[in-house]
Amino acid sequence: DTKMSTAKVATKNACMSVNQVKEICKLFSMDDDKLEYAKYAYDYCTEKDKYYLVGDIFSFSDNTEELNRFLEGK
């Protein structure tokens, strides 16, 4: 919980690249946490056209598919 809240606060006033989002996602051990952060960070990413690449960090394809569904809705 602390790791997630700290990551969100750090992201809130930032302009991030896809690689930066991926690196922060890798700090979380659980795919669910990675997915939560990836969805949150989307609005702060300057490379929205490449955001699908964030899906590479997930261990399970279900989470990659969930991120892709999220992106389709944007």
SULZIPE-V740394 format. One record per residue. N is the residue number from 0. OMEGA is omega in radians with two decimals (NA if undefined). NEAR is the number of other C-alpha atoms within 8 Angstrom. Layout:
n = <N:N>
omega = <OMEGA:OMEGA>
near = <NEAR:NEAR>
This chain:
n = <0:1:2:3:4:5:6:7:8:9:10:11:12:13:14:15:16:17:18:19:20:21:22:23:24:25:26:27:28:29:30:31:32:33:34:35:36:37:38:39:40:41:42:43:44:45:46:47:48:49:50:51:52:53:54:55:56:57:58:59:60:61:62:63:64:65:66:67:68:69:70:71:72:73>
omega = <3.14:3.14:-3.13:-3.11:3.10:3.12:-3.13:3.11:3.14:-3.09:-2.96:-3.09:-3.06:2.94:-2.97:3.02:3.07:3.14:3.10:3.09:3.14:-3.14:3.11:3.10:-3.11:3.10:3.14:-3.11:-3.09:3.12:3.14:3.10:3.10:-3.14:3.12:-3.13:-3.14:3.10:3.14:-3.02:-3.09:-3.10:-3.09:-3.11:-3.14:-3.10:-3.08:3.12:3.14:-2.99:3.11:3.13:3.09:3.14:3.14:-3.02:-3.07:3.10:-3.06:-3.10:3.10:-3.13:3.06:3.11:3.11:3.09:3.12:3.07:3.09:-3.12:3.10:-3.14:-3.10:NA>
near = <4:5:7:9:8:8:10:11:8:8:11:7:7:7:8:11:9:13:7:8:13:11:8:9:13:9:6:10:7:6:11:7:11:13:11:8:12:13:9:8:11:9:5:11:13:8:9:7:5:7:10:9:7:11:10:6:8:10:6:7:7:6:13:11:8:8:13:10:8:9:8:6:5:4>
